[in-house]
Amino acid sequence: MNWSDNTWEKATPIYNDIIKMPFVTHLASGTLDIEKFKFYMQQDSNYLEYFGRTLSLIAARVHDINHVLDFIRFAEGAIVVENALHESYFIEYEVKGKTSLSPTCHHYVHFMQSTAALAQVETAMAAVLPCFWIYKKVGDFILETQDPHHHPYQNWIDTYAGEEFGLLVEKAIALCDKVALECTPQQQERMTEAFITASRLEFAFWDSAWKLEKW
């Protein structure tokens, strides 16, 4: 069993909790309260700014020059492509100006940045993987279970369940599996621990939107 299969097996209970949580089930049915979705989109916009910076930091630290280019492209996708999705909703819902980071968003981005700066680079690669992988899994789940009628959040679903995003996810998983082969069992375990922590923060991020979390 390769590193990603083994790690996903360990993270599966967290993913199962995510697809059962109120934010995701209401997103799938199209009944998610608009204020909760707007809160989520604003915090996700905050998150993506730091996520792009984190990916760029990883790009500067990876050993293989080809991986440098891969993570630069990941950063570009986070900043350009996904932000375009946010901007379309901000225009639709007349959301103006940035908002401060929620407690969970603050925790998540600082976990990523500190890991990218201070941990072994392979661990940092694993720490950012759930943002790719879990979003794709959730996007696919919602696409399969959504209300077939007009859906207010269809653009979100189409982005994360789409083929283009799926190719990025496959690439990110493959990169982690490749570098894991060069790691010791102890180093692989640290990669897995970082992935699990980030997966828990994915749950917390959506839960914070459901609760309209404040300091």
JOTADA-V789049 format. One record per backbone hydrogen bond with DSSP energy under -0.5 kcal/mol. NH is the residue of the N-H (numbers start at 1). CO is the residue of the C=O. Records with the same first field share a line. If there is no record, write none. Layout:
# JOTADA-V789049
NH = CO / CO
This chain:
# JOTADA-V789049
6 = 2
7 = 3
8 = 4
9 = 5
10 = 6
11 = 7
12 = 8
14 = 11
15 = 11
16 = 12
17 = 13
18 = 14
19 = 15
20 = 16 / 17
21 = 17 / 18
25 = 21
26 = 22
27 = 23
28 = 24
29 = 25
30 = 26
31 = 26
32 = 26
36 = 33
37 = 33
38 = 34
39 = 35
40 = 36
41 = 37
42 = 38
43 = 39
44 = 40
45 = 41
46 = 42
47 = 43
48 = 44
49 = 45
50 = 46
51 = 47
52 = 48
53 = 49
54 = 50
55 = 51
56 = 52
57 = 53
58 = 54
59 = 55
60 = 56
61 = 57 / 58
62 = 58
67 = 64
68 = 64
69 = 65
70 = 66
71 = 67
72 = 68
73 = 69
74 = 70
75 = 71
76 = 72
77 = 73
78 = 74
79 = 75
80 = 76
81 = 76
82 = 77
84 = 80
85 = 81
86 = 82
87 = 83
88 = 84
89 = 85
90 = 86
91 = 87
92 = 88
93 = 89
94 = 91
95 = 90
96 = 94
106 = 102
107 = 103
108 = 104
109 = 105
110 = 106
111 = 107
112 = 108
113 = 109
114 = 110
115 = 111
116 = 112
117 = 113
118 = 114
119 = 115
123 = 120
124 = 120
125 = 121
126 = 122
127 = 123
128 = 124
129 = 125
130 = 126
131 = 128
132 = 128 / 129
133 = 129
134 = 130
135 = 130
136 = 132
137 = 133
138 = 134
139 = 135
140 = 136
141 = 137
142 = 138
143 = 139
144 = 140
145 = 141
146 = 142
147 = 28
154 = 151
157 = 153
158 = 154
159 = 155
160 = 156
161 = 157
166 = 162
167 = 163
168 = 164
169 = 165
170 = 166
171 = 167
172 = 168
173 = 169
174 = 170
175 = 171
176 = 172
177 = 173
178 = 174
179 = 175
180 = 176
181 = 177
182 = 179
183 = 180
188 = 184
189 = 185
190 = 186
191 = 187
192 = 188
193 = 189
194 = 190
195 = 191
196 = 192
197 = 193
198 = 194
199 = 195
200 = 196
201 = 197
202 = 198
203 = 199
204 = 200
205 = 201
206 = 202
207 = 203
208 = 204
209 = 205
210 = 206
211 = 207
212 = 209
213 = 208
